[in-house]
């Protein structure tokens, strides 16, 4: 592309870039939420033809921009002059588990960057680095959509806490146990297998002391054939009661330091404690909360739930003869319907509604998020 044409494209109205940014937003939804934001990227040539599309697949994997460039290179493209890279989020300038994207964008010779949302963290500034390096930068294209995409991730970053995913396994009438306390298994094997895939990509898993005592869970991540997965989460119990000697979650792999007790009933305090911890050599930035009722209710009441996987089994439990049964949630401070927290269907990570055997999994995120 001639220099004059590059300047013209760089000063084009935002709507001229929107079709490519929308494609990047759609690509971002193929990833899963957690420690890192959802990000999508699209690379076009000087005529506006799409060369490659990439997205981020989670902590430790290629960032969307690197994935997009790698896909272009694998298709035989080596000359990136005249190309435009679209990214839903301002490219990073810091070196974490992967190198800075700004460095690669400059090294391969991409002529123009168009991005949606500005990096909301202290690592912002990638666009300025690229501008100084001579790359044409267009900012804020479909910014509202790009910001909504990671609404709750941004909230977690601003609060200095890990991203929180909640696991709900319940009956049609929102029970997590029968009147006699039995709870295994309400949902089927397909739902449990999906839960274990989530356990493999989180940093920590958290339950309350009552769940630890009654269910005596291992809280490990397992493969579909029942073997321990290579990567295990930090197993956490929130509460002040002592655990029974030999509790299963204190055993397993990794041995010894693979579990922790958070001696508090305050969910935000527990998250801040985890935010300052490390597991497997990395900070704890994604926590899966699996129950029980008191812990789940505390997280919901404190507006600390960023994502929900609700597995609903086709079974009705009711209340029992004496009217007792355990609901998924207890009191969350709602006295009138207008105060009830509302959630929207989340199109990311496989979609908002998935049939898993006889169960239905609802993927939800608080209203206000994409």
TAMO-V25637 format. One record per backbone hydrogen bond with DSSP energy under -1.0 kcal/mol. NH is the residue of the N-H (numbers start at 1). CO is the residue of the C=O. If there is no record, write none. Layout:
nh	co
NH	CO
NH	CO
This chain:
nh	co
6	2
7	3
8	4
9	5
10	6
11	7
12	9
16	13
17	14
21	17
22	18
23	19
24	20
25	21
26	22
27	23
28	24
29	25
30	27
31	28
41	54
42	86
43	52
44	84
45	49
48	45
51	43
52	43
54	41
56	39
61	58
67	63
68	64
69	65
70	66
71	67
72	68
73	69
74	70
76	73
77	72
83	80
84	44
85	112
86	42
87	114
88	40
90	117
96	98
102	92
104	100
105	101
106	102
107	103
108	104
110	105
112	83
113	136
114	85
115	138
116	87
117	88
124	121
129	125
130	126
131	127
132	128
133	129
134	131
135	130
136	111
138	113
141	115
143	140
146	142
147	143
148	144
149	145
151	148
154	150
155	151
156	152
157	153
158	154
159	155
161	156
163	285
165	287
166	307
167	289
168	309
170	311
171	175
172	315
174	171
176	326
178	182
181	178
186	183
192	188
193	189
194	190
195	191
196	192
197	193
198	194
199	195
200	196
201	198
203	286
204	286
205	234
206	288
207	236
208	291
209	238
212	208
213	209
214	210
215	211
223	227
226	223
229	221
234	203
235	258
236	205
237	260
238	207
239	262
247	244
250	247
251	248
257	255
260	235
262	237
264	262
270	266
271	267
272	268
273	269
274	270
275	271
277	274
279	282
282	279
284	277
287	163
288	204
289	165
290	206
296	292
297	293
298	294
299	295
300	296
301	297
302	298
303	300
304	299
306	164
307	164
308	364
309	166
310	362
311	168
312	360
313	170
315	313
323	320
326	177
328	174
339	336
340	337
344	365
346	363
349	29
349	31
351	348
354	361
356	359
359	356
360	312
361	354
362	310
363	352
364	308
365	344
367	342
369	366
370	148
